[in-house]
Amino acid sequence: MKAFEVNYSCAPVFNDTAVDVAFAKDEEEANAKFTNGKSLFSDYNAGLRNVIFKRIPFLDDCEKLTLMKKVEKLITEGSWCWTFGGDALAFYSPLTDKQLKKFEKMWIEEYGSELVCE
């Protein structure tokens, strides 16, 4: 499946934006999945204003990867940032092998597993 980055304004402040990922055959299906809470981070869908979809080919056909591995690709290839404990520890591209191992260790400590998403 194709991967789509979803940028949207979230409540309560219109200027605040959030980012998600939806896997779908096209943008229309990505929109439907996102709207129905079937996106990668669906727990964070606080609002559905100014939704913009952008193709992220580096994540195509990766829907079967664990959530941790998807996030690693988002960091290393998509320039995302992932934090643990608020902003106390942030991981962003480029990650060295040592930083990647630390990220994986912290992920397991925080979430208990790599969390396989289906």
C-alpha positions as CSV (number, residue, x, y, z in Angstrom):
1,M,0.0,0.0,0.0
2,K,1.0,3.6,-0.5
3,A,1.9,5.7,2.5
4,F,0.5,9.2,3.1
5,E,1.6,11.7,5.7
6,V,-1.5,13.4,7.1
7,N,-1.1,17.0,8.4
8,Y,-4.1,18.5,10.2
9,S,-5.1,21.3,12.5
10,C,-6.1,20.1,15.9
11,A,-8.2,21.4,18.7
12,P,-8.4,23.6,20.6
13,V,-5.9,26.0,18.9
14,F,-6.3,26.3,15.2
15,N,-2.6,27.0,14.7
16,D,-1.6,23.7,16.4
17,T,-0.9,21.0,13.9
18,A,-0.6,17.2,14.2
19,V,0.9,14.6,11.9
20,D,-0.2,11.1,11.2
21,V,0.3,8.4,8.6
22,A,-2.3,6.4,6.6
23,F,-1.7,3.5,4.4
24,A,-4.0,3.2,1.4
25,K,-4.2,2.6,-2.4
26,D,-4.9,6.3,-3.0
27,E,-5.5,9.7,-1.3
28,E,-9.3,9.1,-1.2
29,E,-8.9,5.9,0.7
30,A,-6.3,7.5,3.0
31,N,-8.7,10.2,3.8
32,A,-11.4,7.7,4.6
33,K,-9.1,5.6,6.8
34,F,-7.8,8.7,8.6
35,T,-11.4,10.0,9.2
36,N,-12.4,6.6,10.6
37,G,-9.5,6.4,13.0
38,K,-7.6,3.7,11.0
39,S,-4.3,5.6,10.8
40,L,-1.0,4.9,12.4
41,F,-1.6,7.3,15.4
42,S,-5.4,7.3,15.4
43,D,-5.5,8.1,19.2
44,Y,-4.3,11.6,18.4
45,N,-7.0,12.6,16.0
46,A,-8.1,15.7,18.0
47,G,-9.6,17.5,15.1
48,L,-10.2,17.3,11.3
49,R,-9.5,20.8,10.0
50,N,-7.3,21.7,7.2
51,V,-6.3,18.1,6.4
52,I,-3.4,17.8,3.9
53,F,-2.2,14.5,2.5
54,K,1.4,14.1,1.2
55,R,2.8,10.9,-0.3
56,I,5.8,9.5,1.6
57,P,7.1,6.7,-0.7
58,F,9.8,5.6,1.7
59,L,7.1,4.0,3.8
60,D,5.2,2.4,0.9
61,D,4.5,-1.3,1.5
62,C,5.7,-1.0,5.2
63,E,2.2,-1.4,6.8
64,K,3.2,-4.9,8.2
65,L,6.3,-3.5,10.0
66,T,6.1,-3.0,13.7
67,L,5.1,0.4,14.9
68,M,8.7,0.9,16.2
69,K,10.2,0.1,12.8
70,K,7.7,2.5,11.1
71,V,8.7,5.3,13.5
72,E,12.4,4.6,12.9
73,K,11.8,5.0,9.1
74,L,9.8,8.2,9.8
75,I,12.8,9.6,11.8
76,T,15.6,8.4,9.5
77,E,13.9,8.9,6.2
78,G,11.2,11.4,6.9
79,S,12.9,13.8,9.3
80,W,10.3,13.3,12.0
81,C,11.2,13.8,15.7
82,W,10.1,11.3,18.4
83,T,10.3,12.2,22.1
84,F,10.2,10.2,25.3
85,G,9.3,11.9,28.6
86,G,8.1,15.1,27.0
87,D,10.9,16.8,25.3
88,A,13.5,15.4,27.7
89,L,14.9,13.1,25.1
90,A,14.2,13.6,21.4
91,F,15.4,11.5,18.5
92,Y,15.6,13.0,15.1
93,S,17.5,12.4,11.9
94,P,20.2,11.5,11.3
95,L,20.5,8.7,13.9
96,T,23.8,7.0,14.5
97,D,23.8,3.2,15.1
98,K,24.3,4.0,18.8
99,Q,21.4,6.4,18.9
100,L,19.2,3.9,17.0
101,K,20.0,1.2,19.6
102,K,19.1,3.7,22.4
103,F,15.9,4.6,20.7
104,E,14.9,1.0,20.4
105,K,15.7,0.4,24.1
106,M,13.7,3.4,25.2
107,W,10.8,2.4,22.9
108,I,10.6,-1.1,24.6
109,E,10.9,0.5,28.0
110,E,8.2,3.0,27.2
111,Y,5.7,0.8,25.3
112,G,6.6,-2.7,26.4
113,S,7.1,-4.1,22.8
114,E,7.6,-3.0,19.2
115,L,3.8,-3.0,18.9
116,V,2.9,-4.9,15.8
117,C,0.2,-2.9,14.0
118,E,-2.2,-4.7,11.6
